[in-house]
Amino acid sequence: MKVCFVAPEFLPIIGGVGTHIVELIHHLPDDIDIHVLTLRRKIPNSDLYFTDDEIKKRFNRNINLHVITEAKDEFIYNAKFQLECYKWIQKLYKDEQIDLFHSHFGHMPDLLVKLGGLDIPIVTTAHVTNAGLAGGIKESGIRFKDLETAGKYSIVLAPFLKYIERIYLSKSKNIIAVSNWMRDILINNYGIDEKKIKTIPNGVDIEKYKPNIQNKILINNHGPMVLFTGRLTSTKGLNYLIKAIPQVLKTIKDAHFVFVGGGNPKPYLEYLERLDIPKNNYTFIGYVKDEKDVAALYSNANIYVAPTLFENLPIRILEAMSSGIPVIASNICAIPEVITDGVDGFLIPPKDVETLAQKILYVLQNDMKQIRKNARETVINKFNWNKIGEETSLFYQQIISK
């Protein structure tokens, strides 16, 4: 079987879609011949790129890499990628005899192929909707002028993107939803026939993300570490976490808040300064290139916080739980499909700064041994990439045999 991933995010990984694609490739059966149709993107906060050889060395298998364009921004690049994909999907289907293309929504890189009515077998994994992202951005309370560029485009183009989404999904014959919440959105909000949808969740590599990994990135602080990972975008709810910090520091003066991820930290650094939060109580690490270093940060954190305003089933929450650290996350979207409040993590209302601060203090001041154990077991039993890779492979076979 030959499968080609149409990858609007790949390496360097900058978001959940990129993580999903990379990990799925790692965990699909070895008898699947993998092609990747993708673009070149600079490593965040640098002028460097991964070379083709560097990318291929990241995998435990051979991959056929097709880099067809370059991303120079956070939003418009996708239109150019869609145009190139229209040509390259047809070319690879003919020249390489690809059995199935695996695309991703809401980027919609194969949009023009579907609009053109080309009879090419494609499965689409639905991660988020652009309409939902626009709603999450508005919920952030961040002024339009202070939004990241991609956020501004999402707001301005929301009506148009919602219209395009409906057309795209109506022409999608095979869809993987990464949560039951996403599945219900597709059925109830977009009118998609449930027979077209297979629910296969996001996952995590339980051997890569595990407890007690030596920390290679030294944080100059000896107090408890409160960790956030993810792209620094308005939908992640970082401004609400920052608002909670002064309340936490009143009780635990040496608590240290660590922010890991690409994006522009300037608006958040300015906000921290306006709130007079001491600089020795927070660190912005930026993008971390080595996954082993990210795993070590999870493992050495005392608590992980995800005050998100809109996401589907965040892989970063699964990574934290697999690492055996207590997670506090917003009670929205598909997150309750992962966390049972008080059993393997904690759920809070989004934008509730008071509850967030109180819950951080509760976790830092109490024994979390059972929560840590339960979190790791939840991931092993339900969100293990090894199982997900096998299930995805079976779905590929069903599609091809139709």
C-alpha positions in Angstrom: 0.0 0.0 0.0 1.3 3.5 -0.9 0.0 6.4 1.2 0.9 10.0 0.6 0.5 12.5 3.4 -0.5 16.0 2.2 1.2 17.9 5.0 0.6 21.6 5.5 2.5 21.2 8.7 5.5 18.9 9.0 9.0 19.5 10.3 9.7 21.8 12.1 6.5 21.0 14.1 4.7 24.2 14.9 1.2 22.8 15.8 -1.0 19.9 16.5 -1.5 18.9 12.9 2.3 18.7 12.4 2.6 16.5 15.5 -0.2 14.3 14.4 1.3 13.7 10.9 4.8 13.0 12.2 3.7 10.6 14.9 1.2 8.8 12.7 4.0 8.2 10.1 6.2 6.8 12.9 3.5 4.3 14.0 1.9 3.0 10.8 2.8 -0.6 9.9 6.1 -1.0 8.1 4.6 -2.5 5.0 3.0 0.9 4.1 5.1 2.9 1.6 5.0 6.5 2.8 5.2 9.6 0.7 5.0 13.1 2.1 3.9 16.1 0.1 4.8 19.2 2.1 6.4 22.6 2.2 9.6 24.2 3.5 9.3 26.2 6.7 12.0 28.0 8.7 12.6 26.8 12.2 10.8 29.3 14.5 12.9 32.2 15.7 15.7 31.4 13.3 16.7 31.7 9.6 17.4 28.0 9.4 15.6 25.2 7.7 15.6 21.4 8.2 17.3 19.8 5.2 15.7 16.8 3.5 18.3 14.5 5.0 17.7 16.0 8.5 13.9 15.4 8.1 14.4 11.8 6.9 16.7 11.0 9.8 13.9 11.9 12.2 12.0 8.8 11.2 12.4 5.1 12.0 11.5 4.2 8.4 12.1 5.4 4.9 9.9 8.2 3.6 9.7 9.7 0.1 9.8 13.4 0.6 8.3 15.9 -1.9 8.9 19.5 -0.9 6.9 21.6 -3.3 6.7 25.2 -1.9 7.8 27.4 1.0 5.9 28.9 3.9 6.9 32.6 4.6 4.0 33.5 6.8 1.4 32.0 9.2 -1.7 32.1 6.9 -1.4 33.1 3.2 1.2 30.4 2.4 -1.6 27.8 2.5 -3.3 29.2 -0.7 0.0 28.7 -2.6 0.4 25.2 -1.1 -3.2 24.4 -2.2 -2.4 25.4 -5.8 0.8 23.3 -5.9 -1.0 20.4 -4.3 -3.6 20.4 -7.2 -0.8 19.7 -9.6 1.3 17.4 -7.5 -1.5 15.1 -6.2 -2.4 14.3 -9.8 1.3 13.8 -10.7 2.0 11.5 -7.8 -1.2 9.6 -8.3 -0.2 8.9 -11.9 3.6 8.5 -11.6 4.0 6.9 -8.2 0.7 5.0 -8.3 -0.3 6.2 -4.9 -3.2 4.2 -3.4 -4.5 6.8 -1.0 -3.8 10.5 -0.1 -4.1 11.5 3.5 -5.1 15.2 3.9 -6.0 17.5 6.9 -8.9 19.8 7.7 -9.1 22.7 8.5 -6.0 23.5 6.3 -7.7 21.9 3.3 -4.5 21.5 1.2 -6.4 19.3 -1.3 -9.2 21.9 -1.7 -8.7 22.4 -5.4 -8.6 18.7 -6.1 -12.0 18.3 -4.5 -13.4 21.4 -6.2 -12.2 20.0 -9.5 -14.1 16.8 -9.0 -11.0 14.7 -9.6 -11.5 11.0 -8.9 -8.6 10.5 -6.5 -8.9 8.5 -3.3 -8.4 10.8 -0.3 -9.0 10.5 3.4 -9.2 13.7 5.4 -8.5 14.0 9.2 -10.6 16.7 10.8 -8.7 18.5 13.5 -10.5 21.9 13.9 -12.9 24.2 11.9 -11.8 27.7 10.9 -15.2 28.9 12.1 -14.4 27.5 15.6 -10.9 29.0 15.6 -12.4 32.5 14.8 -14.8 32.1 17.7 -11.9 31.1 20.0 -9.9 34.2 18.9 -12.8 36.5 19.7 -13.1 34.8 23.2 -9.5 35.7 24.0 -10.4 39.3 24.6 -7.2 40.4 22.9 -7.6 43.6 20.8 -7.6 43.0 17.0 -4.4 45.1 16.6 -2.6 42.9 19.1 -3.5 39.6 17.5 -0.9 37.5 15.7 -1.1 37.8 11.9 -2.9 34.4 11.4 -5.5 35.4 14.0 -6.3 38.6 12.1 -6.8 36.7 8.9 -9.0 34.2 10.7 -11.3 36.9 11.9 -11.5 38.9 8.7 -12.0 35.9 6.4 -14.2 33.8 8.8 -17.5 34.1 6.7 -15.6 33.1 3.5 -13.7 30.3 5.1 -16.9 28.9 6.7 -18.5 28.8 3.2 -15.5 27.1 1.7 -15.4 24.6 4.6 -18.9 23.5 3.8 -18.1 22.8 0.2 -14.9 21.0 1.1 -16.5 18.7 3.6 -19.5 18.0 1.4 -17.0 16.7 -1.2 -15.0 14.6 1.3 -15.9 10.9 1.0 -13.8 9.6 3.9 -13.2 11.5 7.1 -11.3 10.7 10.3 -12.5 12.7 13.3 -9.9 12.9 16.1 -12.7 13.1 18.7 -16.4 12.3 19.2 -16.8 16.1 19.7 -15.4 16.8 16.2 -17.6 14.0 14.8 -20.7 15.6 16.2 -19.7 19.0 14.9 -19.3 17.6 11.4 -22.7 15.9 11.6 -24.8 18.5 13.3 -23.2 21.8 12.0 -22.1 20.7 8.5 -24.6 18.0 7.7 -22.0 15.3 7.0 -23.4 11.8 6.7 -22.1 9.9 9.7 -21.3 6.9 7.5 -18.5 8.9 6.0 -16.8 9.5 9.4 -14.5 7.3 11.4 -13.5 8.4 14.9 -9.8 7.8 15.6 -8.3 9.9 18.4 -5.1 11.8 18.6 -2.4 9.9 20.4 1.0 10.1 22.1 4.2 8.1 22.0 4.2 6.6 25.5 7.9 5.7 25.3 9.0 9.2 24.3 6.8 11.0 26.9 7.2 9.3 30.2 8.0 10.1 33.8 11.5 10.7 35.3 13.4 11.9 32.2 16.5 13.9 33.0 16.0 17.6 32.2 18.5 18.9 29.6 17.1 22.5 29.6 18.1 24.2 32.9 15.7 26.7 34.4 17.4 29.0 36.9 14.8 28.5 39.5 14.3 26.0 42.4 10.6 26.5 43.0 7.7 24.4 41.5 7.4 24.6 37.7 4.1 25.4 36.1 4.5 24.5 32.4 2.7 25.6 29.2 3.6 24.3 25.8 2.1 25.2 22.4 2.2 27.9 19.8 1.8 31.4 21.3 -1.6 32.2 19.8 -4.6 33.9 21.1 -6.8 30.8 21.2 -4.5 29.1 23.8 -5.8 31.4 26.6 -2.3 32.5 27.7 -3.6 35.9 28.8 -5.8 34.2 31.3 -2.9 32.1 32.7 -0.9 35.3 33.1 -3.7 37.0 35.0 -3.7 34.1 37.4 0.0 34.3 38.2 -0.2 37.1 40.8 -2.7 35.2 42.8 -0.5 32.1 42.8 2.6 34.1 43.8 0.8 35.5 46.9 0.9 32.0 48.3 3.8 30.3 46.5 6.4 33.1 46.0 8.9 30.9 44.1 6.5 29.3 41.6 8.0 29.5 38.2 5.9 29.6 35.0 7.6 28.2 31.9 6.3 28.9 28.4 7.5 26.7 25.5 6.5 27.2 21.9 7.0 29.2 18.7 5.3 32.5 18.0 5.7 36.1 19.1 6.1 36.4 22.9 6.2 40.2 22.9 2.5 40.8 23.7 2.6 38.4 26.6 5.9 39.7 28.0 4.5 43.2 27.9 1.4 41.9 29.8 3.6 40.3 32.5 5.4 43.6 32.9 2.1 45.5 33.2 1.1 43.2 36.0 4.5 43.7 37.8 5.2 40.0 37.8 8.9 39.5 38.8 11.1 38.3 35.9 12.5 35.5 38.0 9.1 33.9 38.2 8.7 33.2 34.5 10.7 32.0 31.5 9.9 32.0 27.7 12.0 29.3 26.1 10.6 29.6 22.6 10.6 26.8 20.1 12.5 23.7 21.2 13.9 21.8 18.3 14.7 18.5 20.1 11.7 16.5 21.1 13.8 14.8 23.8 14.2 18.2 25.5 10.4 18.8 25.3 9.8 15.4 26.9 12.2 16.3 29.7 10.5 19.6 30.4 7.1 17.7 30.8 8.7 15.1 33.0 10.2 17.7 35.3 7.3 20.0 35.6 5.1 20.0 38.7 1.9 20.9 36.8 0.8 21.5 33.2 -1.8 24.1 32.4 -3.9 24.4 29.2 -6.3 27.3 29.6 -7.4 27.0 26.0 -10.4 28.8 24.5 -10.8 26.5 21.4 -9.1 23.3 20.5 -10.2 19.8 19.5 -8.2 17.1 21.3 -4.9 18.8 22.1 -1.9 16.4 21.7 0.1 18.5 24.2 -2.4 17.5 27.0 -1.8 13.9 26.1 2.0 14.4 26.2 1.8 15.9 29.6 -0.5 13.1 31.0 1.8 10.5 29.5 4.7 12.2 31.3 2.8 11.6 34.6 2.2 15.3 35.5 -1.1 16.7 36.7 -3.0 18.7 34.0 -5.4 21.6 34.5 -7.3 22.3 31.3 -10.4 24.1 30.1 -13.6 22.1 30.1 -14.3 22.7 26.4 -14.4 20.8 23.1 -13.0 17.3 23.3 -10.9 17.8 26.4 -13.5 16.1 28.6 -13.1 13.0 26.4 -9.5 12.8 27.8 -9.7 14.1 31.4 -12.1 12.9 34.0 -12.1 15.8 36.6 -10.4 14.9 39.8 -9.5 11.4 38.5 -6.7 11.9 36.0 -6.5 15.6 35.8 -8.6 18.8 36.5 -11.1 20.6 34.4 -12.0 24.3 34.8 -14.3 26.8 33.0 -12.5 28.7 30.3 -11.5 32.3 31.1 -12.1 31.7 34.9 -8.9 33.2 36.3 -10.0 32.8 39.9 -10.6 29.1 39.6 -7.5 28.6 37.5 -5.3 30.2 40.3 -7.0 28.2 43.0 -6.6 24.9 41.1 -2.9 25.6 40.5 -2.4 26.2 44.2 -4.4 23.1 45.1 -2.2 20.9 42.8 1.0 22.4 44.1 0.0 22.1 47.8 -1.3 18.5 47.7 -0.1 15.0 47.0 -0.8 14.2 43.3 0.6 10.7 43.2 -2.7 9.0 42.3 -3.6 11.7 39.7 -0.2 11.2 38.1 -0.6 7.5 38.0 -4.1 7.7 36.6 -3.1 10.2 33.9 -0.4 7.9 32.6 -2.8 4.9 32.6 -5.5 6.8 30.7 -3.1 7.6 27.9 -1.6 4.1 27.7 -5.1 2.6 27.5 -6.9 5.0 25.2 -4.4 7.3 23.4 -1.5 5.1 22.5 -0.1 5.8 19.0 0.7 2.1 18.5 -3.0 1.3 18.7 -4.0 4.3 16.7 -1.5 3.5 13.9 -3.0 0.0 13.5 -6.6 1.4 13.5 -5.7 4.0 10.9 -4.1 1.4 8.7 -7.2 -0.8 8.8 -9.3 2.3 7.8 -6.9 2.9 4.8 -7.5 -0.7 3.7 -11.3 -0.3 3.9 -11.2 2.8 1.8 -8.9 1.3 -0.9 -11.1 -1.9 -1.1 -14.3 0.0 -1.8 
